[in-house]
Amino acid sequence: MTAKIKLILGGLLLLLGVIFAVQNAAVVEVKFIVWSLTISQALVIFLTSATGIIAGFFLGTAFKISRQD
């Protein structure tokens, strides 16, 4: 794929993610191990998406580096 197509697809996915998050703006309680946090569902969606994107970037970069050796 060319860089332009990747950029357009990435922008569309980002737009869909923003629309989904805004439509789910209710306040929810998030529990993790012993912590409990009341936060906007849109923020939870954004943070988990951002975490996935960052993890994918680092794993993809590590995979490319390992294939070059």
C-alpha positions in Angstrom: 0.0 0.0 0.0 1.2 3.5 -0.6 1.7 6.0 2.2 -1.3 8.0 1.0 -3.7 5.1 1.3 -2.4 4.2 4.7 -2.8 7.8 5.9 -6.4 7.9 4.6 -7.3 4.5 6.2 -5.7 5.6 9.5 -7.6 8.8 9.4 -10.9 7.0 8.8 -10.2 4.6 11.6 -9.4 7.5 13.9 -12.6 9.3 13.0 -14.7 6.1 13.6 -13.0 5.7 17.0 -13.7 9.3 17.9 -17.4 8.9 16.9 -17.7 5.7 18.9 -16.1 7.2 21.9 -18.3 10.4 21.9 -21.4 8.3 21.6 -20.4 6.3 24.7 -19.8 9.3 27.0 -21.5 7.8 30.1 -19.7 7.6 33.4 -18.6 4.1 34.3 -16.7 2.5 37.2 -13.5 0.8 36.2 -12.1 -1.8 38.6 -8.6 -3.2 38.4 -7.2 -5.5 41.0 -7.6 -3.3 44.2 -8.2 0.1 42.5 -11.6 1.5 41.6 -12.0 4.6 39.4 -15.1 6.4 38.1 -14.3 7.8 34.7 -16.0 8.7 31.4 -16.5 5.6 29.1 -15.2 7.7 26.2 -11.9 8.2 28.1 -11.6 4.5 28.8 -12.1 3.7 25.1 -9.5 6.3 24.1 -6.9 5.2 26.6 -7.3 1.5 25.7 -7.1 2.3 22.0 -4.0 4.5 22.5 -2.4 1.7 24.5 -3.1 -0.8 21.7 -1.7 1.6 19.0 1.5 2.2 21.0 1.9 -1.5 21.8 1.4 -2.3 18.1 3.9 0.3 17.1 6.6 -1.0 19.4 5.9 -4.7 18.5 6.0 -3.9 14.8 9.2 -2.0 15.2 10.8 -4.8 17.2 9.7 -7.3 14.6 11.2 -5.3 11.7 14.5 -4.9 13.6 14.6 -8.7 14.3 14.0 -9.5 10.6 16.9 -7.2 9.6 19.4 -9.2 11.6 
